[in-house]
Amino acid sequence: MASKLKQDIIKKIEVEKIKVSNLYRIKSETVKFTEQLFLTLFDKETDVTTGMNELEKQFKNLADLVCFKEEDPCREIWTDFMKKLPDILQKLNNDACFIKENDPAANSIDEVYLAYPGFYAIAIYRLSHALLEFGLPIVPRLMSECAHTSTGTDINPGAKIGNPFFIDHATGVVIGETSEIEDRVKIYQGVTLGALSVDKTLKHQKRHPTIKSDVTIYANATILGGKTVIGEGSTIGGNVWLTKSIPGHSTVSHKSMVKINENKNHE
């Protein structure tokens, strides 16, 4: 009886499992590939030649898992991606220097590389964005999920982000797929660059805001909409909610109502 029940359950699971054709191993292999990227690019003890050889092997294994078109094998993307790595590393070094120069709590550039969740999220974004541009499916989004899981920062690899870029504290930052961020922008924790609505018919439209150069956006500000443009050099205060564009060099603040109740029994 128990055996028949078990077989019935197995059959029901198999029927449902057919509807989900993914290989869960793609996720774990992407994590390994992402870690190897960091070792190769940032770890002093990792030989670059050895690291690049390992990356190529891991990438081609990943490509074989996620590419289903035999006539267009995406393992060939590796050469184009490899050519991009020096430029990506240069941009990341600029990001790290920008963070150190602007954060009084940063004691060294090594501290930024090793201990700053914002830098980690930016690094994964730049690497995953390049892979997305070359058409590699699934992997770029899984790479961004590595950063999301460990830092609480969710940057869609489709976003366009200038250089340098600074995310402070990082937790809770959300940057949507069609966001455009220019150079020297600083963002604090809890900031959302999002869409005004979630609608599948808007897939190929610009749904997320544009942030011009030299803008600072403080904690928990929410900026929504594909037509929303934050002008150059503007400052967006904490907890601000914006769905309309503002001109350059503006300051937008949220006026909070604070009422302190005095208790005469505790004078």
Phi, psi and omega in degrees: 000312180297322181294319179295319178300317180298316181295323178296317180296317179300317180297318179296319178295318180297322179298316180287325184293332177300329181289340181248101189264017184280162172252111184298339180297337178303321183293313181292325178291326177293320177300315179298317180297318180296316178298320180293325175301315181293319178298315183293321185273331191236344185270122184297328184276350180270117178295131185296318180298312179298317180296318180294322177297318179293320178299316180299317179296313181295320180297315183292327173296316178297315181300321179294332180281325189257347182260128186246003180257105183297330182282348182223069185293122185279000173297339179288347177298334186308315183299316179294319179295317180301320179296332182281339189301317178301320179292320178297317180297319178299317178296320180293324175296322175296317177301314182298317179296320179297319177297312181298320182291333187255345181254111180296344179277349181277116184270339181199163178291328177298322179298321178297312181298320190266332192236357184262112180298329178297318178295319179300317180294320179295318181299313179296322177302310185296321180289317181289326178299318179297317179295323178295320179299329180273359172090014178288122182281155169066310188303314180303319180291323177292325176296316179296331177289333174301315179292319180300317182295318187269339185239343185080008179258127183243098177250116177294133182297346178281345180298156177247117186233127180286192187214133000278170184218144185225122170245118181264134180070321167079320189306128174085003178285134177231124179235113187286168190303320185257017175296146174233122182236126181273202190277151172060036177270140179240129182233138179253175188301147174080003181285137176240125169250097192234186179262155178288332179208157177257108185214120184300333181291347180268010187309317185261017178250159176284116186249345188242159189288167174249130179246116182283175186296152172063030177266142172243130180238115185275174194305137171067015173287145179237123181235122189234148169107138181291338179266358182279124180236126176264114187296156183306137175074012182278160176237124179252119184286169180296143176068011178288144175242117184234131174231009178229155180290155174228148181287168180299150175062031175270158171236123181243127182230158178257124180271112180266149177260113181245124179236122181257120178273120178272126179257108185296343181282351181235045179283000000 
